[in-house]
């Protein structure tokens, strides 16, 4: 049931992408803002209480509904899994930016590519050269593909099922949202949300990095990963960028001037790779991500088969 749930949710999402401003997302945003406003008293325990006040109701409700539906009929539980995955996966929520930048660069419309990148990331892209446009596009795409696909995969297949997918998605959202609404990124709320998401995402990020290494250039990916582990030991995104860039043969984890919510993008990982970031690299990245998706699906199918026939 797990494999079929993921497969069907991915297919539905490809044909009918969910808007980032869907009613569920807007309700979650309202809940997160209310918790921040009512409980922010400047201390870490207040950040923890607010985080729990947002995460627990959603996670427990989804888990309880799943258990109740499973008692009624397995088909209803299966349908609930698909619905939850449809709302927690988000391949198409960011891929249109990537695709539009790729098309603009292929048409030699660098100005359009800069505008789309600025809209997507909030960065200042004036006079940005093509290589840097591609590099930043790849960096965001690598991290977003993990957070919207592979991280959700991992937490869905753990024993708590759809509740795990919701836990991961809300934790990821709060780690970004409370940075955006706080004047001080080191304040109690964003600091706690960022730390707890780091812990939740630690293993999934490394499994995704391993997947990128397996389906890409393994030697370069592992080499870059090792350097990232030494230079950015507290950065899950640094591992993703290093392994993803190594898999493509390009250097992605480099410092940038603009502040960003992705924890690794402000760090510096010195990895010597020969490849240049060109529009063709964007197509290679698409292939790498889809190969990684297929790898995860094959492993999930094998796990499901073992449970069914074991």
C-alpha positions as CSV (number, residue, x, y, z in Angstrom):
1,X,0.0,0.0,0.0
2,X,2.9,2.4,0.7
3,X,4.4,2.0,-2.7
4,X,1.1,2.4,-4.5
5,X,0.2,5.5,-2.4
6,X,3.5,7.2,-3.3
7,X,3.3,6.2,-7.0
8,X,-0.3,7.4,-7.3
9,X,0.3,10.7,-5.5
10,X,3.3,11.4,-7.7
11,X,1.2,10.7,-10.9
12,X,-1.6,12.9,-9.7
13,X,0.8,15.7,-8.8
14,X,2.4,15.6,-12.2
15,X,-1.0,16.0,-14.0
16,X,-2.6,18.4,-11.6
17,X,-0.1,20.4,-9.6
18,X,-1.2,21.8,-6.2
19,X,-1.0,25.5,-5.8
20,X,1.3,26.7,-3.0
21,X,-1.6,28.9,-1.8
22,X,-4.1,26.0,-1.5
23,X,-6.6,26.2,1.4
24,X,-4.6,23.7,3.6
25,X,-1.4,25.7,3.2
26,X,-3.2,28.9,4.0
27,X,-4.7,27.4,7.1
28,X,-1.3,26.2,8.2
29,X,0.2,29.6,7.6
30,X,-2.5,31.3,9.7
31,X,-2.0,28.7,12.5
32,X,1.8,29.3,12.5
33,X,1.4,33.1,12.6
34,X,-1.1,32.9,15.4
35,X,1.2,30.7,17.5
36,X,4.1,33.0,16.8
37,X,2.2,36.1,17.9
38,X,0.6,34.6,21.0
39,X,3.6,32.6,22.4
40,X,6.7,34.6,21.4
41,X,8.1,35.8,24.7
42,X,11.8,35.6,23.6
43,X,12.8,32.3,25.3
44,X,13.6,28.9,23.8
45,X,10.9,27.1,25.8
46,X,8.3,29.5,24.2
47,X,9.6,28.5,20.8
48,X,9.3,24.8,21.7
49,X,5.8,25.3,23.0
50,X,4.7,27.2,19.9
51,X,6.3,24.6,17.6
52,X,4.4,21.8,19.4
53,X,1.2,23.8,19.3
54,X,1.4,23.9,15.6
55,X,2.9,20.5,14.8
56,X,1.1,18.2,17.2
57,X,-2.6,19.0,16.3
58,X,-2.0,18.5,12.6
59,X,0.2,15.4,13.0
60,X,-2.0,13.7,15.5
61,X,-5.2,14.5,13.6
62,X,-3.8,12.9,10.4
63,X,-2.5,9.9,12.2
64,X,-5.8,9.4,14.1
65,X,-7.9,9.7,10.9
66,X,-5.6,7.1,9.2
67,X,-6.0,4.6,12.1
68,X,-9.8,5.1,12.1
69,X,-10.0,4.6,8.3
70,X,-7.8,1.5,8.5
71,X,-10.3,0.0,11.0
72,X,-13.2,0.6,8.6
73,X,-11.5,-0.5,5.4
74,X,-8.0,-0.7,4.0
75,X,-9.1,1.1,0.8
76,X,-10.1,4.1,2.7
77,X,-6.8,4.2,4.5
78,X,-5.0,3.9,1.1
79,X,-7.1,6.8,-0.2
80,X,-6.2,8.9,2.8
81,X,-2.5,8.2,2.3
82,X,-2.8,9.4,-1.3
83,X,-4.5,12.6,-0.2
84,X,-1.9,13.4,2.5
85,X,0.9,12.7,0.1
86,X,-0.6,14.9,-2.6
87,X,-0.7,17.8,-0.1
88,X,2.8,17.2,1.3
89,X,4.7,16.4,-1.9
90,X,5.4,19.4,-4.0
91,X,7.5,18.5,-7.1
92,X,5.5,20.9,-9.3
93,X,5.4,23.7,-6.8
94,X,9.0,24.7,-7.6
95,X,9.8,22.8,-10.8
96,X,8.0,25.4,-13.0
97,X,10.6,28.0,-12.0
98,X,13.4,25.6,-12.9
99,X,11.8,24.8,-16.2
100,X,11.1,28.4,-17.1
101,X,14.7,29.4,-16.4
102,X,15.9,26.5,-18.5
103,X,13.7,27.5,-21.4
104,X,14.8,31.2,-21.1
105,X,18.5,30.3,-21.2
106,X,18.0,27.9,-24.1
107,X,16.3,30.9,-26.0
108,X,19.3,33.1,-25.0
109,X,16.9,35.3,-23.0
110,X,19.2,35.9,-20.0
111,X,17.2,38.9,-18.8
112,X,14.1,36.7,-18.4
113,X,16.1,34.0,-16.7
114,X,17.3,36.6,-14.2
115,X,13.8,37.8,-13.5
116,X,12.5,34.3,-12.9
117,X,15.4,33.4,-10.6
118,X,14.8,36.7,-8.6
119,X,11.1,35.8,-8.3
120,X,11.9,32.3,-7.1
121,X,14.7,33.0,-4.6
122,X,14.3,36.7,-3.7
123,X,17.9,37.3,-4.7
124,X,19.3,40.3,-6.5
125,X,20.1,39.0,-9.9
126,X,21.0,42.2,-11.8
127,X,23.9,41.6,-14.2
128,X,24.3,38.0,-13.0
129,X,26.2,36.0,-15.6
130,X,24.8,32.9,-17.1
131,X,27.0,30.5,-15.1
132,X,25.9,32.0,-11.8
133,X,22.2,31.9,-12.9
134,X,22.6,28.2,-13.6
135,X,24.5,27.6,-10.4
136,X,21.9,29.3,-8.2
137,X,19.1,27.5,-10.0
138,X,20.8,24.2,-9.4
139,X,21.3,24.9,-5.8
140,X,17.7,25.8,-5.1
141,X,16.5,22.9,-7.2
142,X,18.7,20.3,-5.4
143,X,17.6,21.4,-2.0
144,X,13.9,21.8,-3.0
145,X,13.8,18.4,-4.6
146,X,14.9,16.9,-1.3
147,X,12.5,18.9,0.9
148,X,9.5,18.4,-1.4
149,X,10.1,14.8,-2.4
150,X,12.8,12.7,-0.8
151,X,12.4,14.0,2.7
152,X,8.6,13.4,2.6
153,X,9.3,9.9,1.2
154,X,11.5,9.0,4.2
155,X,9.0,10.2,6.8
156,X,6.1,8.6,5.1
157,X,7.7,5.1,5.1
158,X,8.5,5.2,8.8
159,X,5.9,3.4,11.0
160,X,3.7,6.6,11.6
161,X,3.0,6.7,7.9
162,X,1.0,9.8,6.7
163,X,1.5,11.5,10.1
164,X,5.3,11.4,9.4
165,X,4.9,13.1,6.1
166,X,2.9,15.9,7.8
167,X,5.4,16.2,10.6
168,X,8.2,16.7,8.1
169,X,6.3,19.1,5.9
170,X,5.2,21.3,8.8
171,X,8.7,21.2,10.5
172,X,10.2,22.3,7.2
173,X,7.7,25.1,6.8
174,X,8.2,26.5,10.3
175,X,12.0,26.5,9.9
176,X,11.4,28.9,7.0
177,X,8.4,30.8,8.2
178,X,9.6,31.8,11.6
179,X,12.9,33.1,10.1
180,X,10.8,35.3,7.7
181,X,8.6,36.8,10.4
182,X,11.3,37.3,13.0
183,X,13.5,40.4,12.9
184,X,16.3,38.4,14.4
185,X,17.1,35.0,12.8
186,X,18.8,34.0,16.1
187,X,15.7,34.6,18.2
188,X,14.2,31.8,20.1
189,X,11.5,30.9,17.6
190,X,13.5,30.6,14.4
191,X,16.4,29.1,16.3
192,X,14.4,26.3,17.8
193,X,12.4,25.6,14.6
194,X,15.7,25.5,12.6
195,X,17.4,23.2,15.1
196,X,14.5,20.7,15.4
197,X,14.2,20.6,11.6
198,X,17.9,19.9,11.3
199,X,17.5,16.9,13.6
200,X,14.4,15.7,11.7
201,X,16.1,16.1,8.3
202,X,19.5,14.8,9.3
203,X,19.1,11.2,8.1
204,X,16.8,11.9,5.1
205,X,19.3,14.5,3.8
206,X,22.1,12.0,3.9
207,X,20.0,9.3,2.2
208,X,19.1,11.8,-0.5
209,X,22.8,12.7,-0.9
210,X,23.7,9.0,-1.1
211,X,21.0,8.7,-3.8
212,X,22.5,11.6,-5.8
213,X,25.9,9.9,-5.5
214,X,24.6,6.5,-6.7
215,X,22.8,7.9,-9.8
216,X,25.4,10.6,-10.5
217,X,29.2,10.8,-10.5
218,X,29.8,8.7,-7.4
219,X,33.5,9.5,-6.8
220,X,33.1,13.3,-7.1
221,X,29.9,13.2,-5.0
222,X,31.5,11.3,-2.2
223,X,34.6,13.6,-2.3
224,X,32.5,16.7,-2.2
225,X,30.3,15.2,0.6
226,X,33.4,14.5,2.8
227,X,34.6,18.1,2.4
228,X,31.2,19.5,3.2
229,X,31.0,17.3,6.3
230,X,34.3,18.8,7.5
231,X,33.6,22.5,6.6
232,X,29.9,22.7,7.3
233,X,29.3,20.0,9.9
234,X,25.9,21.4,11.1
235,X,24.4,21.9,7.6
236,X,22.1,19.3,6.0
237,X,21.8,21.5,2.9
238,X,25.6,21.7,2.6
239,X,25.6,17.9,2.3
240,X,22.9,18.0,-0.3
241,X,24.6,20.7,-2.3
242,X,28.0,19.0,-2.1
243,X,26.7,15.6,-3.1
244,X,24.3,16.9,-5.8
245,X,27.0,19.1,-7.3
246,X,29.5,16.3,-7.2
247,X,27.0,14.0,-8.9
248,X,26.8,16.6,-11.7
249,X,30.5,17.3,-11.7
250,X,30.0,21.0,-10.7
251,X,30.6,23.1,-7.6
252,X,27.3,24.2,-6.0
253,X,28.2,24.9,-2.3
254,X,29.7,28.3,-2.7
255,X,29.2,31.5,-0.7
256,X,26.6,34.1,-1.8
257,X,26.1,37.7,-0.7
258,X,22.3,37.5,-0.2
259,X,20.8,36.1,3.0
260,X,18.8,33.0,2.5
261,X,16.7,30.6,4.5
262,X,18.5,27.6,3.1
263,X,21.1,27.0,5.8
264,X,24.0,25.9,3.6
265,X,23.8,28.6,0.9
266,X,25.6,31.2,3.1
267,X,28.4,28.8,3.8
268,X,31.6,28.1,1.9
269,X,32.6,24.6,0.9
270,X,35.8,24.5,-1.2
271,X,35.4,21.6,-3.6
272,X,37.5,21.4,-6.7
273,X,35.4,20.2,-9.6
274,X,36.2,20.8,-13.2
275,X,32.7,21.1,-14.7
276,X,31.2,24.5,-15.5
277,X,27.5,25.4,-14.8
278,X,25.9,25.7,-18.3
279,X,22.3,25.5,-19.4
280,X,23.1,21.9,-20.4
281,X,23.8,21.2,-16.7
282,X,20.2,22.0,-15.9
283,X,19.1,19.1,-18.1
284,X,21.6,16.8,-16.5
285,X,20.2,17.8,-13.1
286,X,16.6,16.9,-14.2
287,X,17.9,13.5,-15.2
288,X,19.8,13.0,-11.9
289,X,16.7,13.9,-9.8
290,X,14.4,11.6,-11.7
291,X,17.0,8.8,-11.5
292,X,17.1,9.3,-7.8
293,X,13.2,9.2,-7.7
294,X,13.3,5.9,-9.6
295,X,15.9,4.6,-7.2
296,X,13.8,5.4,-4.2
297,X,10.7,3.9,-5.8
298,X,12.5,0.7,-6.6
299,X,13.8,0.4,-3.0
300,X,10.3,1.2,-1.7
301,X,8.8,-1.5,-4.0
302,X,11.4,-4.0,-2.8
303,X,10.5,-3.1,0.8
304,X,6.8,-3.4,0.2
305,X,7.3,-6.8,-1.5
306,X,9.4,-8.0,1.4
307,X,6.6,-7.0,3.8
308,X,3.9,-8.6,1.7
309,X,5.7,-11.9,1.0
310,X,8.0,-12.1,4.1
